[in-house]
Amino acid sequence: MTDFQRVLRLFSTIFVISAVLAGGLTAADAWLHIPLADFLVKKLADIMFACVTACGGVIAGQQIESRKHRQHD
């Protein structure tokens, strides 16, 4: 497994865990009315957005590197 694949797997795992936690917290808040649930869901959404942004940056960086290697060959 390359470093590129490891980084993508890490960010996708963090994204999925955050999504599951946000969904569970939203469901729990619907029944139990947790005081800070909306704040926590917003923070989890921020984490998910950061993961999507990081994946986009990693993919863009990988494409730039592959272009550089093709030009030198």
QUIZIZI-V400362 format. One record per residue. N is the residue number from 1. PSI is psi in whole degrees, 0 to 359 (* if undefined). D_CENTER is the distance of its C-alpha to the mean C-alpha in Angstrom with 2 decimals. Layout:
# QUIZIZI-V400362
N/PSI/D_CENTER
N/PSI/D_CENTER
This chain:
# QUIZIZI-V400362
1/132/19.56
2/166/18.82
3/323/16.70
4/314/14.71
5/323/14.01
6/317/13.25
7/315/10.62
8/319/8.91
9/320/9.56
10/309/8.31
11/323/4.70
12/325/5.25
13/316/7.26
14/320/5.49
15/312/3.65
16/317/7.31
17/317/9.00
18/320/8.01
19/317/9.10
20/316/12.13
21/319/13.03
22/319/12.98
23/315/15.08
24/320/17.35
25/322/17.84
26/317/18.77
27/318/21.17
28/323/22.65
29/328/23.15
30/326/25.02
31/322/27.51
32/348/27.69
33/67/26.90
34/130/24.85
35/316/25.58
36/19/22.23
37/317/20.07
38/322/19.35
39/315/18.35
40/320/15.99
41/321/14.38
42/320/14.01
43/320/12.42
44/323/9.84
45/323/9.32
46/319/9.15
47/317/6.43
48/319/4.35
49/319/6.18
50/323/5.80
51/318/2.49
52/318/4.69
53/317/7.45
54/319/7.16
55/318/7.17
56/319/9.97
57/320/11.65
58/318/11.79
59/317/13.22
60/317/15.56
61/321/16.69
62/319/17.44
63/321/19.51
64/316/21.35
65/320/22.22
66/327/23.48
67/319/25.61
68/319/27.08
69/324/28.05
70/324/29.65
71/326/31.65
72/341/33.03
73/*/34.16
